[in-house]
Amino acid sequence: MLRKTDPSHEPIPLTRRGMLQGSSLLIGVLSAGSALAPFVPSRTWALELSALDEGQARIVMAFIKHLYPHPSLDDAVYALVVKAVDQKAAADKATRLILLEGIGHLNAIGNGNWLGRDVALQEIDVRALEGTPFFSYLRVTSVNTLYNNPLAFKHFGYGGEAGDTGYLYTGFNDLKWLPDPPPSASGPIPKDD
Amino acid sequence: MDQENTNKIQFEKNDDSVVVIIGSGAGGGTLANELAQQGIKVVLLEAGDWHTQTDFIADEWPSFTQLAWLDPRTTSGTWRVAKDFPTLPAWICKTVGGTTVHWAGASLRIQPHELQTRTVYGDIPGANLLDWPITRADLDPFYDLAEKKMGVTRTNGIPGLPGNNNFKVLYNGATKLGYKEVSTGRMAINSEPRDGRTHCYQRGFCFQGCRTGAKWSTLYTEIPKALATGKCEVRAKAQVVRIEHDAQGKAAAVLYFDGEGNLQRQRARVVALAANSIESPRLLLLSASAMFPDGLANGSGQVGQNYMRHLTASVYATFPNRVDMFKGTTMAGIVGDEARLDPKRGFVGGYHMETISLGLPFYAAFLNPGAWGRAFTNALDQYANTAGMWIVGEDMPRETNRVTLNDTTKDQFGLAVPNVHYDDHPNDVAMRDHAFAQGAAVYQAAGAKDVYLVPPYPSTHNLGTCRMSDKPRDGVCNKFGQTHDVKNLFISDGSQFTTGAAENPTLTIVTLAIRQSRFIAEQMKQGTI
């Protein structure tokens, strides 16, 4: 799994590989200056794979970055989509076949190394697959996963569950670049006493 | 709250002196309390779970799974929802409190002319317009009661809610454009402590259930008050599948599956149907019998027809600076100027602009379903600088826009699921185009960079499928919601709306429920039902 939130943890120990025989890892490092750095225990992250091998996982990651390109969004967030894709592939044979077929198709285009292909050509390859089950599955999983996690909330500036206690005293009306509406159009801020 | 929210009485299943209400939302929950307060025995059946405010989840997808009605449904027609959300025509709730758990609180009275659309709008080809059998004068005393009950801001001396950032953007743009009716609106959200509930803390999770209870919901207002009378029993996880009638054609009992999956039969003196505008007609159709071969109370053939869902488009816009639209009430401000009748705009009826905000997960899901690539990610990149509004406009009733039984798809009980068919009327398209242009102009006046015109998504305002009519041949129920064909069967939700109007429907549903409760009590006293 992607470790991300517990700041008490030491950097993620890659030596766990010994405990994970039979599975692959997708490993990455947060970019220098990533906005997410304060919220993760380590700049290094590792995703334990169940159905895909590392090479396949990297192709999936590249594909979804073409689908939803955010140049400053860290790979660690994209890796959450890879995780969801991998888990579904492990649990569902039909999904696994769709993925393997799509990945195989891409590698065939790239003479066995789609990731080595020019990025502009990769983008054309992605577009050409629109409408296929491979494309649709990755698109739907991406849009429902990429923007639905605390790291994405930090990156895009959504408060998420921080709002649970309410913004009444923490900026619900802190916009300063437009004039405040008159009291007649708005209402008094309630006082707790 | 847990203490209050427990049954103090249990009625026997063969007790045929009870009023059985199907659905615990704005219509059913209110009717239950209003009847119980008059000493009438009520069994309130709710298909969903009985959650408390502490259960609510400040996370969009898990909350959706917790609260939304997700039983299988199908769609057809040319509306985009059928393509984007083919199994989810509506965003409504399956939980005690119904969709009042999810609603955003806007509480506007229907305008007088909107109750007489056939007379005022004339004969619009392809629209099945009909005047309501009631006028604003009939409704106003009950609107007064509903506003008092719900604590609607800007009525009864209750101050307006303070506007959040999303409202500031709307206000500045709208007033620059020349709009005059721009404010934080009439909302059933406490701006100050009232009725044992606190004021709003501006959480921004109105759609996910109001944890503080500042927003009116039958879950923690009407229902506990009904329970306190000792005259009302709530049965959660009780999913009704059929209304039975006796040899005389009177409603006699309600069949439902309980939480254990066992079929139960509750006998009834009166049955009130308040299951929202997809499930209510579906239940009438599922209750067809030898005496009522086309479905119960369907002598007119209008059951399931005239399905309306309001215009429901959205406009989002990005700005050079932060907005943080997610902070504070979801529906934080309303522009009323376009709600007027002015056919010179190229359409009849009108619309409101109301701020809306979505969290990042739902913004991604609803902004442009199916989209990918840089145009989409560019919008998401500006999420923090985005403001949003929702368009609530009157759509035309059409006989062909309808809820029918889909005999090829079955639900968990083996029953035909409802199919919802919808095609936009040309008037709807003209109004939406106008609203998109005006919504964009509002945000451009406030300094927008990019404007996004967002297509309708599954609607929370579902109306008209068991409509009120003066003449039995034109509709399903009379001006009190009493079905024309079955005197002790009532329609108590938004499906009784004759036309949709441009206002969020909850206040009117509550108003009609209060009015209906007086009628039912009177008729029971007189022994006519």
Contacts between the chains, C-beta under 8 A, distances in Angstrom:
chain1	res1	chain2	res2	distance
A	67	B	372	4.7
A	67	B	373	7.2
A	68	B	372	6.3
A	68	B	373	8.0
A	68	B	376	7.1
A	68	B	377	5.4
A	68	B	380	7.9
A	69	B	373	7.6
A	69	B	374	6.1
A	69	B	377	5.5
A	70	B	377	5.3
A	70	B	380	7.3
A	70	B	381	6.2
A	139	B	370	7.9
A	139	B	372	5.5
A	142	B	372	7.9
A	143	B	364	5.4
A	143	B	365	6.6
A	143	B	372	7.5
A	144	B	61	7.6
A	144	B	361	7.6
A	144	B	364	7.8
A	144	B	365	6.9
A	146	B	364	7.4
A	147	B	360	4.9
A	147	B	361	5.5
A	147	B	363	7.4
A	147	B	364	3.9
A	147	B	380	6.7
A	148	B	60	7.8
A	148	B	61	6.1
A	148	B	360	7.4
A	148	B	361	4.1
A	148	B	364	7.6
A	152	B	360	6.4
A	153	B	360	5.9
A	156	B	360	5.4
A	156	B	380	6.4
A	156	B	381	7.3
A	156	B	383	4.5
A	156	B	384	6.6
A	157	B	322	7.3
A	157	B	324	7.3
A	157	B	383	6.0
A	157	B	384	3.1
A	158	B	326	6.0
A	158	B	359	5.8
A	158	B	360	3.9
A	158	B	383	6.3
A	158	B	384	7.4
A	159	B	204	7.3
A	159	B	324	7.4
A	159	B	326	5.7
A	159	B	327	6.7
A	160	B	58	7.4
A	160	B	59	7.1
A	160	B	359	7.1
A	160	B	360	7.7
A	161	B	58	4.4
A	161	B	59	6.0
A	163	B	58	6.2
A	163	B	203	5.3
A	163	B	204	4.7
A	163	B	205	6.3
A	163	B	326	6.5
A	163	B	327	6.8
A	164	B	58	4.0
A	164	B	203	6.3
A	164	B	205	7.1
A	164	B	211	7.0
A	165	B	201	7.1
A	165	B	203	7.3
A	166	B	200	7.9
A	166	B	201	2.9
A	166	B	202	5.1
A	166	B	203	4.5
A	166	B	212	7.4
A	167	B	164	7.6
A	167	B	201	7.7
A	167	B	202	4.6
A	167	B	203	7.1
A	167	B	204	6.5
A	167	B	327	4.1
A	167	B	328	5.6
A	168	B	200	7.4
A	168	B	201	4.7
A	168	B	202	4.4
A	168	B	328	7.9
A	171	B	324	7.1
A	171	B	327	6.1
A	172	B	162	7.8
A	172	B	164	4.6
A	172	B	165	7.0
A	172	B	202	4.0
A	172	B	204	7.8
A	172	B	327	4.5
A	172	B	328	3.7
A	173	B	162	6.3
A	173	B	163	6.5
A	173	B	164	5.4
A	173	B	165	6.1
A	173	B	168	7.0
A	173	B	328	7.2
A	174	B	165	6.8
A	174	B	324	7.8
A	175	B	165	4.0
A	175	B	168	5.1
A	175	B	169	7.4
A	175	B	321	7.7
A	175	B	322	7.2
A	175	B	323	6.5
A	175	B	324	7.6
A	177	B	319	7.9
A	177	B	320	7.8
A	177	B	321	4.5
A	178	B	168	5.3
A	178	B	169	6.5
A	178	B	172	4.6
A	178	B	446	6.7
A	179	B	172	6.7
A	180	B	168	6.8
A	181	B	163	5.7
A	181	B	167	7.1
A	181	B	168	6.4
A	181	B	171	4.3
A	181	B	172	7.6
A	181	B	182	7.9
A	184	B	183	7.4
A	185	B	160	7.7
A	185	B	163	7.1
A	185	B	171	6.0
A	185	B	182	6.0
A	185	B	183	4.4
A	185	B	184	6.8
A	186	B	160	6.2
A	186	B	161	7.7
A	186	B	162	5.5
A	186	B	163	4.1
A	186	B	167	7.3
A	186	B	171	8.0
A	186	B	183	7.3
A	186	B	184	5.5
A	187	B	153	6.9
A	187	B	159	4.7
A	187	B	160	3.4
A	187	B	161	4.9
A	187	B	162	4.8
A	187	B	163	7.3
A	187	B	184	5.7
A	187	B	191	5.3
A	188	B	159	5.5
A	188	B	162	6.5
A	188	B	191	7.4
A	189	B	162	4.9
A	190	B	162	7.9
A	190	B	191	6.7
A	190	B	192	5.5
A	190	B	193	7.8
A	190	B	199	4.1
A	190	B	200	7.6
